[in-house]
Amino acid sequence: MTTLPTPPSIPVLSAQALPTEAATQAAQTQLAQSQVAQTQLAQSGSLLDALRPALPDLSVGALLGFATGVALRHVGRVVLIVVGVLFITLQLLAYFDLITVNWLRLQALTEPWLRQGSEQGATWFRRVLTANLPFAGAYTAGLLVGLRARV
């Protein structure tokens, strides 16, 4: 004779698990207050009125930032491809003993330039791209989105 598996236990709600009348009333009061606040905001339009003059600048800034980010991403890819092809070319020439590359000397020459250039270059680049822009925040946000976009 086979035995049947025991059914899973069904939780039983106790009186303590049910919301009390005070908790229900507090939730209803909070809901009513939030609905009143939303109605007042919709009627007054103060937030919308405050943002309306800035919306064109924000949208233009975000659009220009996005376009710059996408362009930088594509230019960066091209630069990386050129650097990669240059490295492969150097390695092929070295493999066939046509040239000898002193990698330690090359590293010693480029390391200070790259370190200093990356610190100063990033600051300079940010200053150039956001000069005379009243919407630098929206531009920066759009730039970051553009850099991450898969276009």
C-alpha positions as CSV (number, residue, x, y, z in Angstrom):
1,M,0.0,0.0,0.0
2,T,1.4,3.4,-1.0
3,T,1.3,6.4,1.3
4,L,0.1,9.7,0.1
5,P,2.3,12.7,0.7
6,T,1.1,15.1,3.4
7,P,-0.4,18.3,2.2
8,P,1.4,21.5,2.8
9,S,0.2,23.4,5.8
10,I,-2.0,26.3,5.2
11,P,-1.3,29.4,7.2
12,V,-4.2,30.6,9.3
13,L,-4.6,34.3,9.9
14,S,-4.8,35.2,13.5
15,A,-6.6,38.2,14.9
16,Q,-3.2,39.9,15.4
17,A,-2.3,39.6,11.7
18,L,-5.4,41.5,10.6
19,P,-5.2,45.3,10.5
20,T,-6.7,47.0,13.4
21,E,-9.3,49.7,13.0
22,A,-6.8,52.4,14.1
23,A,-4.3,51.2,11.4
24,T,-7.0,51.2,8.8
25,Q,-8.1,54.7,9.7
26,A,-4.5,56.0,9.7
27,A,-4.0,54.5,6.2
28,Q,-7.2,56.1,4.9
29,T,-6.2,59.5,6.4
30,Q,-2.8,59.3,4.8
31,L,-4.3,58.4,1.4
32,A,-6.8,61.3,1.7
33,Q,-4.0,63.7,2.6
34,S,-1.9,62.6,-0.4
35,Q,-4.9,63.0,-2.8
36,V,-5.5,66.5,-1.4
37,A,-1.8,67.4,-2.0
38,Q,-1.9,66.0,-5.5
39,T,-5.1,68.0,-6.3
40,Q,-3.6,71.2,-4.9
41,L,-0.4,70.7,-6.9
42,A,-2.4,70.1,-10.1
43,Q,-4.6,73.1,-9.5
44,S,-1.9,75.5,-8.6
45,G,0.6,74.3,-11.1
46,S,3.4,75.8,-9.1
47,L,5.9,73.1,-9.8
48,L,5.1,73.1,-13.5
49,D,5.1,76.9,-13.6
50,A,8.5,76.9,-12.0
51,L,9.9,74.4,-14.4
52,R,8.3,75.7,-17.6
53,P,10.9,78.4,-18.4
54,A,13.8,75.9,-17.9
55,L,12.3,73.1,-20.0
56,P,13.6,74.3,-23.4
57,D,17.1,74.7,-22.0
58,L,17.0,71.4,-20.2
59,S,15.8,69.5,-23.3
60,V,18.3,71.2,-25.6
61,G,21.1,70.6,-23.1
62,A,20.1,66.9,-22.8
63,L,19.8,66.5,-26.5
64,L,23.2,68.1,-27.3
65,G,24.8,66.1,-24.5
66,F,23.4,62.9,-25.9
67,A,24.6,63.7,-29.4
68,T,28.1,64.6,-28.0
69,G,28.2,61.3,-26.0
70,V,27.3,59.2,-29.1
71,A,29.9,61.1,-31.2
72,L,32.6,60.6,-28.6
73,R,31.7,56.9,-28.3
74,H,32.1,56.4,-32.1
75,V,35.3,58.6,-32.3
76,G,36.7,56.6,-29.3
77,R,36.1,53.4,-31.1
78,V,37.9,54.6,-34.2
79,V,40.9,55.8,-32.1
80,L,41.0,52.5,-30.3
81,I,41.0,50.6,-33.7
82,V,43.8,52.8,-35.0
83,V,45.9,52.2,-31.9
84,G,45.2,48.5,-32.1
85,V,46.2,48.3,-35.8
86,L,49.3,50.3,-35.0
87,F,50.3,47.9,-32.3
88,I,49.6,44.8,-34.5
89,T,51.8,46.4,-37.2
90,L,54.6,47.1,-34.8
91,Q,54.4,43.5,-33.5
92,L,54.4,42.1,-37.1
93,L,57.5,44.1,-38.0
94,A,59.2,43.1,-34.8
95,Y,58.3,39.4,-35.4
96,F,59.9,39.5,-38.9
97,D,63.0,41.2,-37.4
98,L,62.5,44.3,-39.5
99,I,62.4,46.6,-36.4
100,T,63.3,46.3,-32.7
101,V,60.9,48.0,-30.3
102,N,62.3,49.1,-26.9
103,W,59.0,48.7,-25.0
104,L,60.6,49.8,-21.7
105,R,61.8,53.1,-23.2
106,L,58.4,53.6,-24.9
107,Q,56.6,53.1,-21.6
108,A,59.0,55.5,-19.8
109,L,58.4,58.1,-22.5
110,T,54.6,57.8,-22.6
111,E,53.7,57.2,-19.0
112,P,54.2,60.7,-17.6
113,W,52.6,62.2,-20.6
114,L,49.5,60.0,-20.3
115,R,49.2,60.5,-16.6
116,Q,49.5,64.3,-16.8
117,G,47.4,64.4,-19.9
118,S,44.6,62.4,-18.5
119,E,44.2,64.6,-15.4
120,Q,44.5,67.9,-17.2
121,G,42.8,66.7,-20.4
122,A,39.6,65.6,-18.5
123,T,39.4,69.0,-16.7
124,W,40.1,70.9,-19.9
125,F,37.6,68.8,-21.9
126,R,34.8,69.3,-19.4
127,R,35.5,73.1,-19.3
128,V,35.4,73.4,-23.1
129,L,32.2,71.4,-23.5
130,T,30.3,73.2,-20.7
131,A,31.6,76.8,-21.4
132,N,28.8,79.3,-21.6
133,L,26.1,76.7,-21.2
134,P,23.2,77.6,-18.9
135,F,22.2,73.9,-19.0
136,A,25.4,72.2,-18.1
137,G,23.7,69.8,-15.7
138,A,21.3,68.5,-18.4
139,Y,24.2,68.5,-20.9
140,T,26.3,66.3,-18.6
141,A,23.4,63.9,-18.0
142,G,22.8,63.7,-21.7
143,L,26.5,63.1,-22.3
144,L,26.6,60.2,-19.9
145,V,23.5,58.7,-21.4
146,G,24.9,59.2,-24.9
147,L,28.2,57.5,-23.9
148,R,26.2,54.4,-22.7
149,A,23.7,54.4,-25.6
150,R,23.8,51.5,-28.1
151,V,23.3,53.5,-31.3
